[in-house]
Amino acid sequence: MTRHHPATTEDMRFSNLILLVLAGLLTACAAPLGPTEITRFHLPEKAEALGSGTITIMVANEAAPDAPVHKAFAERLSRILEGQGYTIASDARDSDQIAYLEYRILDSRDVDDRAILTGGGPAAIGTGGSVGLGITVPFGGPGDRMVCQLTVSIEERESEKTLWEARGQSEAKPGSPQSEPYGFADKILSAMFGDFPGRPGETITVP
């Protein structure tokens, strides 16, 4: 006959410790592996023009407009711009400004481990060019995370001058909700447009 011994205090403590460890592992699997880093530039004398008027979103990636990844970034950017006071125009000819968006989602094996979002030189704000930024980021072993790189610039349609530009990156565990297009779009774009337009040349880190 098998006898059942009552659980001791030590047994209960050990069981609780196991549960805490398992909970920590599950949380680590679901959470992003690193913070989101954003760098922004804008023309201070044109700051009043930002966040008002009409704007058209142009996605630079060659994916079809109805592709899931394309839609994820375009739809999220549209909602954020409306929240900032813009009115979205479907035709660029009818808009005051144009928001250009470009994204890349990569396996960490496909990212240069020395740096991502590279580009030499100073910001070309106000010249019709793009911002050149370099952000050095250490990466772990092959395939242990997904990396998203995102650039958004707002251009004055008539003058073709770049009024504002931001570049950002985030990384997440493969298979986690954060590694999906909507997860990346939500986190990076929310960080980009937090306290919009931000301080020129400042790099911010969002956990």
HUJORA-V631595 format. One line per field, one symbol per residue. ss: DSSP state (~ for helix, > for strand, _ for the rest). phi: phi as a letter, one per 20 degrees, with the letter a starting at -180 (. if undefined). burial: + if it has 16 or more other ideal C-beta (glycine too) atoms within 10 Angstrom, else -. A space follows every 50 residues. Layout:
ss: ???
phi: ???
burial: ???
This chain:
ss: ________~~~~~~~~~~~~~~~~~~~~~~_____>>>>>>>_~~~~~~_ ___>>>>>>________~~~~~~~~~~~~~~~~___>>___~~~__>>>> >>>>>>>~~~_____>__________________>__________>>>>> >>>>>>_____>>>>>>>>>>>____~~~_~~~~~~~~~~~~________ __>>>>_
phi: .eedeffefffffffffffffffffffffeefebfedccccbegfdgffe nbndbdeceffeffgefgfgfgfffffgfffffeoedfdfdgfddeccde cccbdcfgfedgfeaclerenffdfndnddfdcccecfcefgmeadcddc cccddfffemeeebbccbbbcbfgnegfefgfffgffffffgdflgeneg neddcdg
burial: -------------------------------+++-++++++++--+--++ +--++++-+---------++++++-++--++----+--+-----++++++ +++-+--+--+----++-----+-++---++-+-+-+-+-----++++++ +++++++---+++++++++++++--+-++++++++++++-+++--+++-- ---+---
